[in-house]
Amino acid sequence: MKKIILIISFGMLVFIQTSQAQITLNLALNSRPQPYLSDWVYPINGQMIISYQEGTVAHDPNVKLRTTLLDQSGSIIGTSNVNAARIYTLRPGVNQFTMADALQLHNLALPGNVQILLQRTGRLAAGQYQLKVEVVNSAGDIVLAKQTRLFSMVSYQLPVLMQPANESMLDARIAQNIITFRWTSIIPASAELTFYRIQVYEILPGQQPMQAFRGNRPLLDEPVSKGITQYHWRTNLPMIDSTANHRFIWTVQSLDVNGMPVPTMDMTSKGRSEPATFKIVNQMDNLKTNSKNEDLINH
């Protein structure tokens, strides 16, 4: 008798489950989506798929989304306001949405520092994140389906300045015509070619190199062709003047396709590599000075 009751109970449970509407959620999120969150509308970043299967028992097809953004440890960074969320009416079968719909950027409450960075750059800081999306009923009090996906915002290692090397001395006879600058590429390689911008500052008498870097106007401030890691500067400066032993400090700024500094762990660098200094010396005057000293010694 007990066996018969169990079979009947199990059958009724199966009937109830199959007779009611079913909703499933699939977040097909790119693990390295585009850095600008407004670009998550594009398919390259993935899709959100909500499948709706009608049952014999009527079910309200109107749903909302509740989005939660978490860091790698699972601590909540921001969450959406479900009361202000858009209502979607599901069609029977597969309903496709963009990852922008899943993120709900304009309905996502973020803490001050994250919000300020997002407003200033359009991006999150480099690091690992989790995106949790819940499909809820139109009242927002019943969770019908949910899923969480990991994603990362890439942190780049800025280029290393190669030539002129730090504290190098350049021959004025050559430097008065051209100075060649070279640097490495950013790491890892970006999906889109990086733009570089070279900046050179003169270090005035009595100045420390970083004072000139932070306070002076650049003598050279030029964009470099996309993806190119060298630049030839035709200086047109009086380098051979014996009183003009110039000192300079230079750097390269790495910019993305939108002209914004690439993200690094130190966002205050604004995409600028560690600067290097160099000096222009008049080799002919040095040779004359050395020759005079040798003559004095010989006599």
Residue pairs with C-beta under 8 A, 6 or more apart in sequence:
18 55
19 55
19 56
19 57
20 55
20 57
20 59
21 52
21 53
21 54
21 55
21 57
21 58
21 59
21 61
22 51
22 52
22 53
22 55
23 50
23 51
23 52
23 53
23 63
23 90
23 135
23 144
23 145
24 50
24 51
24 145
25 48
25 49
25 50
25 51
25 133
25 135
25 145
25 146
25 147
26 48
26 49
26 50
26 51
26 147
27 46
27 48
27 99
27 102
27 131
27 133
27 147
27 148
27 149
28 46
28 47
28 48
28 49
29 45
29 46
29 99
29 102
29 131
29 149
29 151
30 44
30 45
30 46
30 99
30 151
31 150
31 151
31 152
32 151
32 152
32 154
33 40
33 44
33 45
33 46
33 99
33 151
34 40
34 42
34 44
34 45
35 122
35 123
35 124
35 153
35 154
35 256
35 263
36 122
36 123
36 258
37 100
37 103
37 105
37 118
37 122
37 123
37 124
38 100
38 105
38 122
39 45
40 98
40 99
40 100
40 103
40 105
41 98
41 99
41 100
42 98
43 98
45 98
45 99
46 99
47 96
47 97
47 98
47 99
48 96
48 97
48 98
48 99
48 101
48 102
48 133
49 94
49 95
49 96
49 97
50 63
50 88
50 90
50 94
50 95
50 97
50 135
50 145
51 93
51 94
51 95
52 61
52 90
52 91
52 92
52 93
52 95
53 92
53 93
54 92
60 137
60 138
61 89
61 90
61 91
62 87
62 88
62 89
62 90
62 137
62 138
63 87
63 88
63 90
63 135
63 136
63 137
63 138
63 144
64 82
64 85
64 86
64 87
64 88
64 135
64 136
64 137
64 138
64 140
65 80
65 85
65 86
65 88
65 101
65 102
65 104
65 133
65 134
65 135
65 136
66 79
66 80
66 82
66 85
66 133
66 134
66 136
66 140
66 143
67 79
67 80
67 102
67 103
67 104
67 107
67 108
67 131
67 132
67 133
67 134
68 76
68 78
68 79
68 80
68 131
68 132
68 133
68 134
69 76
69 77
69 78
69 79
69 103
69 108
69 110
69 129
69 130
69 131
69 132
70 76
70 77
70 129
70 130
70 131
70 132
70 148
71 77
71 127
71 128
71 129
71 130
72 127
72 128
72 129
72 130
74 130
77 110
77 111
77 114
77 129
78 108
78 109
78 110
78 111
78 114
79 108
79 109
80 104
80 107
80 108
80 109
81 107
81 109
82 136
82 140
83 140
84 107
85 104
85 107
85 140
86 107
87 138
88 95
88 97
102 131
102 133
103 131
110 118
114 124
114 125
117 123
117 124
117 125
117 267
118 124
121 260
121 263
122 258
122 260
123 153
123 260
123 263
124 153
125 153
125 263
125 267
126 153
126 154
126 155
126 156
126 263
126 264
126 265
127 152
127 153
127 155
128 150
128 151
128 152
129 150
129 151
129 152
129 153
130 148
130 149
130 150
130 151
131 148
131 149
131 151
132 146
132 147
132 148
133 146
133 147
133 148
134 143
134 145
134 146
135 143
135 144
135 145
135 146
136 142
136 143
136 144
137 144
153 263
154 188
154 263
155 263
155 264
155 265
156 186
156 187
156 188
156 190
156 254
156 262
156 263
156 264
157 186
157 187
157 264
158 186
158 252
158 254
158 262
158 264
158 269
158 271
158 272
158 273
158 274
159 183
159 184
159 185
159 186
159 196
159 229
159 252
159 254
159 273
160 183
160 184
160 273
160 274
161 181
161 183
161 250
161 251
161 252
161 273
161 274
161 275
161 276
162 182
162 183
162 184
163 180
163 181
163 182
164 170
164 179
164 181
164 250
164 276
164 278
165 276
165 278
166 276
166 277
166 278
167 276
167 277
167 278
167 279
168 278
168 279
169 278
169 279
169 280
169 281
170 179
170 278
170 279
170 280
170 281
171 281
171 283
172 239
172 240
172 244
172 280
172 281
172 282
172 283
173 239
173 240
173 283
173 284
175 235
175 239
175 280
176 235
176 237
176 238
176 239
176 240
177 234
177 235
178 232
178 233
178 234
178 235
179 232
179 233
179 235
180 230
180 231
180 232
180 233
181 198
181 230
181 231
181 232
181 233
181 250
181 252
182 229
182 230
183 196
183 229
183 230
183 252
183 273
184 229
185 194
185 227
185 229
186 194
186 254
186 262
190 256
190 262
192 256
192 257
193 226
193 227
193 257
194 226
194 227
194 254
194 255
194 256
194 262
195 223
195 224
195 226
195 254
195 255
195 256
195 257
195 259
196 223
196 224
196 228
196 229
196 252
196 253
196 254
196 255
197 221
197 222
197 223
197 224
197 252
197 253
197 255
198 220
198 221
198 222
198 224
198 231
198 233
198 250
198 251
198 252
198 253
199 218
199 220
199 221
199 250
199 251
199 252
199 253
199 272
200 218
200 219
200 220
200 221
200 233
200 248
200 249
200 250
201 212
201 213
201 216
201 217
201 218
201 219
201 248
201 249
201 250
202 212
202 216
202 219
202 246
202 247
202 248
203 209
203 212
203 247
203 248
203 249
203 277
204 212
204 216
207 216
209 247
209 249
209 275
209 277
210 249
210 275
212 249
213 249
213 251
213 275
219 248
220 233
220 250
222 231
224 230
224 231
237 244
237 246
238 244
239 246
239 280
239 282
240 282
240 284
241 282
242 282
242 285
244 280
244 282
245 279
245 280
245 281
245 282
246 279
246 280
247 277
247 278
247 279
247 280
248 277
248 278
248 279
248 280
249 275
249 276
249 277
250 275
250 276
250 277
250 278
251 272
251 273
251 274
251 275
251 276
252 272
252 273
253 261
253 270
253 271
253 272
253 273
254 261
254 262
254 271
254 272
254 273
255 261
255 262
255 271
256 262
260 271
261 269
261 270
261 271
261 272
262 271
264 271
